Amino acid sequence: MNLRRRAGPCAIAYLTVMNAPTDAHRARHLLVVDDDDRIRTLLKEYLTRAGFRVTIAADAAAARRLSETLDFDLLVLDVMMPGEDGFSFTRALRARAGPAGQTPVLMLTARGSPDDRIEGLSLGADDYLAKPFQPKELLLRIESILRRAAAKPVTAEKLSLGPCAFDPGRGELTREGTLVRLTEAEAGLLRRLAETPYAPVDRMELARETADVSGRAVDVQVTRLRRKIEDDPKTPRYLQTVRGVGYMLAPD
């Protein structure tokens, strides 16, 4: 069965209804935040049929109340909303202590320029999808983020990075014993680099998980990580650039 409804020029062109939910999705709880009633309804129907639990909110204020009382595996967040926009909400979310502040965020918005994408990622979003979009791409990006959030490497020895230490098994970074908050994208990037310390990893390989063919999303994540790890982010000691290749983690 196909569901074909229009929700405006910047909304979803069509939604193809999925088959029966998969067991892997049953426990995943998504919060969809969008001020457009039609988009919220269509997204809830599509993602529910894909097997997710879906809660919806019309604005950032409602999303904040829900996120303070419920645990979500991922937020699908519009940027252009009346009142507090998605950028401001993400900034406030990332400033929160505890697991809620680390909830993965997929920004879904008509503001699809490279500068807007970079701004969203720099604020701590895990991915950024411009409207109009194909629902299947949205689903694939959600699944990719959730895989990164759940990924655990086989080997999980802690790596010493000066005053910092990274535990790949837990995806945790500490500085002098104090936990440093990482987004799921940042933790995933560090995990990948930690698999092959002292060996450069191709920038485009790192970019595949972000679905950003330009690789700029990876550059943003590296910049954010250097601010958290390095004493002098402009002359990095531990998270190094390998010119013409990509990036390398060089622990003590």
Salt bridges, closest charged atoms under 4 A:
ASP23 OD1 - ARG26 NE 2.97
ASP34 OD2 - LYS131 NZ 3.02
ASP36 OD2 - ARG38 NH2 3.52
ASP37 OD1 - ARG40 NH2 2.46
GLU45 OE1 - ARG5 NH2 3.33
GLU45 OE2 - ARG49 NE 3.64
ASP73 OD1 - ARG28 NH1 3.66
ASP78 OD1 - LYS131 NZ 3.55
GLU84 OE1 - ARG64 NH1 2.98
ASP116 OD1 - ARG111 NH2 3.05
ASP126 OD1 - ARG94 NH2 3.13
ASP127 OD1 - ARG141 NH1 2.79
GLU137 OE2 - ARG141 NH2 2.88
GLU143 OE2 - HIS25 NE2 3.26
ASP167 OD2 - ARG170 NE 3.99
GLU186 OE2 - ARG224 NE 2.53
GLU186 OE1 - LYS228 NZ 2.71
GLU195 OE1 - ARG192 NH1 3.48
GLU205 OE2 - ARG192 NH2 2.81
GLU209 OE1 - ARG148 NH1 3.73
ASP219 OD2 - ARG203 NH2 2.68
ASP231 OD1 - ARG175 NH1 3.77
ASP252 OD1 - ARG237 NH2 3.43
